[in-house]
Amino acid sequence: MSAGVSLETELAALFADELHVTVPSVDTDLLATGRLDSVGLVELLLQLERHFGVRVDIERLELDQLRSLAAIATFVAARLRRRAEGAAAD
């Protein structure tokens, strides 16, 4: 993540550049508005892994974690924090 750029801004850019989806606000419901369908969800998970190094266990995934940019940012930040804490313990 670039210094000075919010996670939500980075995610909005990822949506625009990689998924070709425009998201009007961080609170837009991506599922209810049809901006993300099943194929889009799979692509999003791939992009989260590529861009942030965040791996997602499908069996533990809750759709609400991917419902909006704000929710995705919270999800990614928690994963990054957990990974950093694990690295600090090593």
Helices and strands as residue ranges (DSSP letters): H 7-14, I 15-19, H 38-52, G 58-60, G 63-66, H 69-89
